[in-house]
Amino acid sequence: MARFRRKSCCALIALALAVFIITVILKSLSPEDSNFGSQFALRLIPPSGQMEQDNNVVVSAKPAQMIPAEKADRMENKMQDFPEPNYNVHAFYYVWYGNPQFDGKYVHWDHPLLPHWDPKVASGYASGRHQPPDDIGANFYPALGPYSSRDPWVLEEHMRQLRTAAVGVLAVSWYPRSMNDDNGEEIDNLLPLVLDAADKYQLKVVFHIEPYKGRDDANMRKNIKYIVERYGNHPAFYRYKTSTGKFLPLYYVYDSYLQTPDVWAQLLKPNGISTIRNTPYDGIFIALLVEERQKKDIQTAGFDGLYTYFATNGFTYGSSHHNWRSIKTFCDYNDLVFVPSVGPGYIDTSIRPWNSQNSRNRINGKYYETSFNAAVEARPQIISITSFNEWHEGTQIEKAIPKTWGKTVYLDYFPHKPTVYLDITQKWARKFSEEQKKWLE
């Protein structure tokens, strides 16, 4: 009997010990170590690697679908901090800049010094290329440094500055695919970035078509077709409301005088061989006016309007402020859109050291104010600004800062702050809008 009791006690102790050991083992097993969980449980538990990845995600207490709406509200509130964009104020905008971080090299900031066409004059001036980042092809130094137009942060900052200035439209310097200016790289592939950045800040984009090699009526039609099909459905793609109520794309055509009126007529007249009139690719085409005699050529060619581009008062017939009222009268009589181009000043001696006679002093902002005043008094449909960031010619309204490098002392906006030309632009964009409302009363 005693032997039976001892055996029973041993069995109970052994059983209790076995239960204890099994319990400890089961508790020590993690879910991912177990091979016997249900398939449903395995789908709910991500692999350990996925769990580590998910630890880097910020989890919102709100439903996921609420995040985009909340972001949109924040963006809308942010837009309220800016003045209303004036879509009748267009700024010429350049995307040809590059630096090693984004482009593998400096582009355009290393602009060469261009020789005078007279060898005797050219021999009296320096030659060579600029050596960024301290030595750049500009008389002013950008607050953002020698940036890349591909830098998303730079694009965003530019859009903020343009909205601060109440500018509504960017006129982007454009070359067709696989083409570029003499000192740059292809820029068409940057347009999606520019359009997206502009749209974020409720800005619009037009194309400033440069005089690319072989430009004629036939390939212009192909390029207009490409622009419309590639970018025409983007919300930032600008359309101009015509007197007949149509909304058509608007294009600035730089150095349009390089092609004869007969060539342009094939594209811009309804009976032209390459006509785009009354097709899905129709638009408002604005020619560059340099000399007075070109007014008639522009009309004959079938253009819809003209602009003056140059920021040098007195440099050309078109850029001379005192001619703007008579030019507007001509445009009104011939049903053309008049777009005078205002600018803060002009200086390009960093790339054309022999061209000081065409410099125009900014006079601490007074030159810009005078230019805007002359434009508004002419009662145009649109005012264009030369430029937001053409640094080579010193026409930029983008922020600039003081800088000295060796014997080089860059110009700056002192005694004003770096935003002074954005502030002046905002003032006149508002005044222009107010005046246009009065004209319609």
C-alpha positions in Angstrom: 0.0 0.0 0.0 2.8 2.4 0.9 4.6 1.3 -2.3 1.4 2.2 -4.2 1.2 5.6 -2.6 4.8 6.3 -3.4 4.2 5.3 -7.0 1.1 7.5 -7.1 2.9 10.5 -5.7 5.8 10.1 -8.2 3.3 9.9 -11.0 1.5 13.0 -9.9 4.8 14.9 -9.5 5.9 13.8 -12.9 2.6 14.8 -14.4 2.7 18.2 -12.8 6.3 18.7 -13.9 5.4 17.8 -17.5 2.4 20.2 -17.5 4.7 23.0 -16.2 7.4 22.3 -18.8 4.8 22.3 -21.7 3.2 25.5 -20.4 6.6 27.3 -20.3 7.5 26.1 -23.8 4.2 27.2 -25.3 4.5 30.7 -23.7 8.0 31.1 -25.0 6.8 30.5 -28.6 6.1 33.8 -30.6 3.3 33.7 -33.3 5.9 33.8 -36.2 7.7 30.8 -34.7 4.5 28.8 -34.7 3.8 26.5 -37.6 0.4 25.5 -36.6 -1.6 28.8 -36.6 -4.6 29.1 -38.9 -4.2 30.6 -42.4 -6.5 33.5 -41.4 -4.2 34.3 -38.4 -1.1 34.2 -40.6 -2.7 36.7 -43.1 -3.3 39.1 -40.2 0.2 39.0 -38.8 2.8 40.5 -41.3 6.2 39.0 -41.6 8.8 40.5 -39.1 10.5 42.4 -41.9 7.2 44.1 -42.9 6.5 44.9 -39.2 9.9 46.7 -39.0 9.1 48.6 -42.2 5.7 49.6 -40.9 7.3 51.0 -37.7 8.7 53.9 -39.9 5.1 54.9 -40.9 3.4 57.6 -39.0 0.0 56.3 -38.0 -2.9 58.8 -37.9 -5.7 58.5 -35.5 -8.0 59.5 -38.3 -9.2 57.2 -41.0 -6.7 56.9 -43.9 -9.2 58.4 -46.4 -9.3 61.6 -44.4 -5.6 62.4 -44.9 -5.8 63.8 -48.5 -8.8 66.0 -47.6 -6.9 67.3 -44.6 -3.8 68.0 -46.7 -6.0 69.8 -49.3 -7.5 72.0 -46.5 -4.0 72.9 -45.2 -2.9 73.8 -48.8 -6.0 75.9 -49.3 -5.3 77.7 -46.0 -1.7 78.2 -47.2 -2.9 79.7 -50.5 -5.0 82.3 -48.5 -1.7 83.7 -47.2 -0.8 84.8 -50.8 -2.3 87.5 -52.9 -4.7 86.5 -55.6 -2.8 85.6 -58.8 -3.5 87.9 -61.7 -3.7 85.8 -64.8 -3.2 88.8 -67.0 0.3 89.2 -65.6 2.8 86.9 -67.2 6.5 86.4 -66.2 9.1 85.0 -68.6 10.6 82.0 -66.8 13.8 80.0 -67.6 14.5 76.4 -66.7 17.9 76.1 -68.3 20.0 76.2 -65.1 21.9 73.2 -63.7 24.4 72.2 -61.0 26.5 69.2 -60.2 24.0 67.8 -57.6 21.1 67.5 -60.0 22.7 67.7 -63.5 26.3 66.4 -63.0 27.7 69.8 -63.9 26.9 73.5 -63.9 24.7 74.5 -66.8 24.3 78.1 -67.8 25.9 79.5 -64.6 29.2 78.8 -66.4 28.1 80.9 -69.4 30.9 81.9 -71.7 31.8 85.6 -72.3 30.5 86.3 -75.7 32.8 88.2 -78.1 31.9 91.4 -79.9 31.2 90.9 -83.6 33.9 93.3 -84.5 37.3 91.5 -83.8 39.0 94.8 -83.1 36.5 95.6 -80.3 36.5 92.0 -79.1 40.2 92.0 -78.6 39.8 94.7 -75.8 37.7 92.5 -73.6 38.2 89.3 -71.6 37.1 85.9 -72.9 36.6 82.4 -71.5 33.9 80.9 -69.3 32.7 81.6 -65.8 33.6 79.1 -63.0 30.7 78.5 -60.6 29.8 78.4 -57.8 31.4 81.8 -56.9 32.0 83.0 -60.4 28.7 82.9 -62.4 27.5 84.4 -65.6 25.4 87.1 -64.0 25.9 90.6 -62.5 23.6 89.7 -59.5 23.9 86.6 -57.3 20.7 84.5 -56.6 19.6 84.0 -53.0 19.3 80.3 -53.9 22.8 80.1 -55.2 23.6 78.6 -58.6 20.6 76.3 -58.5 19.3 73.5 -60.8 16.0 74.0 -62.5 15.4 70.2 -61.8 15.6 70.7 -58.1 12.0 70.2 -56.7 12.7 72.5 -53.8 13.9 75.3 -56.1 10.7 74.9 -58.3 8.6 75.1 -55.2 10.4 78.2 -53.9 10.0 79.8 -57.3 6.3 79.2 -57.3 6.0 80.7 -53.8 7.9 83.8 -55.0 5.6 84.1 -58.1 2.5 83.8 -55.9 3.9 86.4 -53.5 4.3 88.7 -56.5 0.7 88.0 -57.6 1.9 86.8 -61.0 -0.6 84.4 -62.5 1.2 82.9 -65.5 4.7 81.6 -66.2 5.9 82.0 -69.8 8.4 79.1 -69.9 11.3 79.3 -72.4 10.9 76.2 -74.6 12.8 74.3 -77.2 11.3 71.1 -78.9 12.3 67.7 -77.7 16.0 66.8 -78.0 16.8 70.4 -78.7 18.4 73.1 -76.6 20.0 76.5 -76.7 23.7 76.9 -77.4 24.7 76.7 -73.7 22.2 74.4 -72.2 20.6 71.0 -72.2 17.2 69.7 -73.3 14.4 71.4 -71.3 11.2 69.8 -72.6 11.6 66.9 -70.1 11.4 69.5 -67.2 7.9 70.7 -68.2 5.9 68.1 -66.3 7.8 69.2 -63.1 7.1 72.8 -63.8 3.4 72.2 -64.6 2.9 70.2 -61.4 4.7 72.8 -59.3 2.7 75.6 -60.9 -0.6 73.9 -60.3 0.1 73.4 -56.7 0.3 77.2 -56.3 -2.7 77.9 -58.6 -0.4 79.2 -61.3 -0.7 78.7 -65.1 2.0 78.0 -67.8 2.3 79.2 -71.4 5.1 78.3 -73.8 7.6 80.9 -74.9 8.8 79.2 -78.2 12.5 79.9 -78.9 14.0 80.2 -82.4 15.1 76.6 -82.7 17.0 75.4 -85.7 14.8 74.8 -88.8 11.7 76.5 -87.4 9.1 76.9 -90.1 5.4 76.5 -90.6 5.4 72.7 -91.0 7.5 71.8 -88.0 5.8 74.5 -85.9 2.6 72.8 -86.5 4.1 69.5 -85.4 5.4 71.1 -82.3 2.2 72.8 -81.4 0.4 69.5 -81.9 2.9 67.9 -79.6 2.5 70.6 -76.9 -1.3 70.3 -77.0 -1.4 66.5 -76.9 1.4 66.2 -74.3 0.5 69.0 -71.9 -2.9 70.4 -73.0 -5.0 68.4 -70.4 -2.8 69.5 -67.5 -4.8 71.8 -65.1 -1.9 74.3 -65.2 -2.0 74.7 -69.0 -3.1 78.2 -69.7 -5.9 79.1 -72.0 -6.8 82.7 -73.1 -10.4 83.7 -73.3 -10.9 85.3 -76.8 -13.4 88.0 -77.7 -15.7 85.3 -79.1 -15.7 83.4 -75.8 -13.3 80.6 -76.9 -10.5 79.4 -74.5 -7.3 78.8 -76.6 -3.7 78.1 -75.6 -1.4 81.2 -75.9 2.1 81.1 -77.3 4.8 83.7 -77.3 7.0 83.3 -80.4 10.5 84.7 -79.8 12.4 86.3 -82.7 9.3 85.6 -84.9 10.7 88.1 -87.5 13.4 85.5 -88.4 10.7 83.8 -90.6 9.0 85.8 -93.3 5.2 86.7 -93.0 4.6 84.3 -95.9 6.0 81.4 -93.9 3.9 82.2 -90.8 0.8 82.7 -93.0 1.0 79.0 -94.0 0.5 78.2 -90.3 -1.7 81.1 -89.1 -4.0 81.9 -91.9 -7.1 79.7 -92.4 -6.2 78.9 -96.0 -2.5 78.1 -95.3 -1.0 74.8 -96.2 0.0 74.0 -92.6 -2.9 75.9 -91.0 -3.9 75.2 -87.4 -6.9 77.5 -87.6 -10.2 75.9 -86.7 -8.5 72.7 -85.7 -8.0 71.2 -82.2 -4.5 72.9 -82.2 -5.6 76.4 -82.8 -4.2 79.0 -80.4 -3.3 82.6 -79.7 0.1 83.3 -81.2 2.0 86.4 -80.0 4.8 87.7 -82.2 7.8 89.7 -81.0 7.8 93.4 -82.1 11.2 94.9 -82.5 11.0 97.5 -85.3 8.0 99.6 -86.2 7.7 98.2 -89.7 7.2 94.8 -88.2 3.7 95.7 -87.0 2.3 95.3 -90.5 4.3 92.1 -91.0 2.8 90.6 -87.9 -0.7 91.4 -89.1 0.0 90.0 -92.6 1.4 86.8 -91.1 -1.8 86.0 -89.2 -0.5 86.5 -85.7 -3.0 87.2 -83.0 -1.0 89.8 -81.1 2.4 91.1 -80.3 4.8 91.6 -77.3 7.9 93.7 -76.8 10.0 91.4 -74.5 13.1 93.6 -74.0 13.5 95.3 -70.6 15.6 98.1 -72.1 13.6 101.2 -72.5 14.7 102.8 -75.8 16.7 99.8 -77.1 14.1 99.0 -79.7 10.9 100.6 -81.1 8.9 98.0 -79.3 10.6 98.3 -76.0 10.3 102.1 -75.8 7.7 103.1 -73.3 6.6 106.2 -75.2 5.5 104.0 -78.2 3.2 101.7 -76.2 0.0 103.8 -76.6 0.3 104.1 -80.3 1.1 100.3 -80.6 -2.0 99.6 -78.6 -4.0 101.8 -80.9 -2.7 99.8 -83.9 -3.5 96.5 -82.1 -7.1 97.7 -81.3 -7.7 98.7 -84.9 -6.5 95.3 -86.2 -8.0 93.2 -83.5 -4.6 92.1 -82.0 -3.7 91.4 -78.4 -1.1 93.9 -77.1 1.4 92.6 -74.5 4.0 95.2 -73.4 6.9 93.8 -71.5 8.0 95.5 -68.3 11.4 94.9 -66.5 13.3 96.0 -63.4 16.4 97.0 -65.3 19.0 95.5 -67.6 22.7 94.6 -67.4 24.4 91.7 -69.2 28.1 92.7 -68.9 28.9 89.4 -67.2 28.4 87.7 -70.5 28.7 90.6 -72.9 31.4 92.8 -71.3 31.3 95.2 -74.2 27.5 96.0 -73.9 27.5 98.5 -71.1 25.7 101.1 -73.3 22.5 99.0 -73.1 22.5 98.7 -69.3 19.5 100.2 -67.5 20.0 101.1 -63.8 17.3 99.8 -61.5 17.3 103.1 -59.5 16.3 101.2 -56.4 13.0 100.0 -58.1 12.0 103.3 -59.7 12.9 102.0 -63.2 10.5 99.1 -62.7 7.7 101.3 -61.3 8.1 103.6 -64.3 7.9 100.7 -66.7 4.7 99.3 -65.1 3.1 102.7 -65.0 3.7 103.1 -68.8 2.3 99.6 -69.5 -0.9 100.2 -67.4 -1.5 103.6 -69.1 -1.5 101.9 -72.5 -4.5 99.8 -71.4 -3.2 96.4 -72.6 -5.0 93.0 -72.3 -1.9 91.4 -70.7 1.4 92.7 -69.2 4.5 90.5 -69.4 7.5 90.7 -67.1 11.0 90.4 -68.4 11.8 88.4 -66.4 11.5 86.2 -63.3 14.9 84.7 -63.6 16.9 85.6 -66.7 20.1 86.2 -64.6 22.4 86.6 -67.6 20.8 89.8 -68.6 20.1 91.1 -65.1 16.3 91.4 -65.6 15.3 89.0 -62.8 12.8 89.8 -60.1 13.8 86.7 -58.2 15.5 87.2 -54.8 19.1 88.3 -55.0 21.7 88.7 -52.2 24.9 90.6 -51.7 28.1 88.7 -52.5 31.8 89.5 -53.0 34.3 87.0 -54.5 37.8 88.2 -54.9 37.7 91.5 -56.9 34.1 90.7 -58.1 31.4 92.5 -56.2 27.9 91.4 -57.4 25.1 93.9 -57.6 22.2 93.5 -55.2 18.9 95.2 -54.2 20.3 97.2 -51.3 19.0 99.3 -49.5 15.9 97.2 -50.1 15.4 93.6 -49.0 15.7 90.7 -51.4 11.9 90.6 -52.0 11.6 94.2 -53.2 10.9 93.4 -56.8 8.3 90.8 -55.9 6.7 93.4 -53.7 6.6 96.0 -56.5 5.2 93.4 -58.8 2.4 92.5 -56.4 1.5 96.2 -56.0 1.2 96.7 -59.8 -0.5 93.4 -60.5 -3.2 94.6 -58.1 -3.3 98.1 -59.6 -3.5 96.6 -63.1 -6.4 94.4 -62.1 -8.3 97.4 -60.6 -7.7 99.5 -63.7 -8.9 96.8 -66.0 -12.2 96.6 -64.1 -12.6 100.3 -64.5 -12.0 100.1 -68.3 -14.9 97.5 -68.6 -17.4 99.7 -66.7 
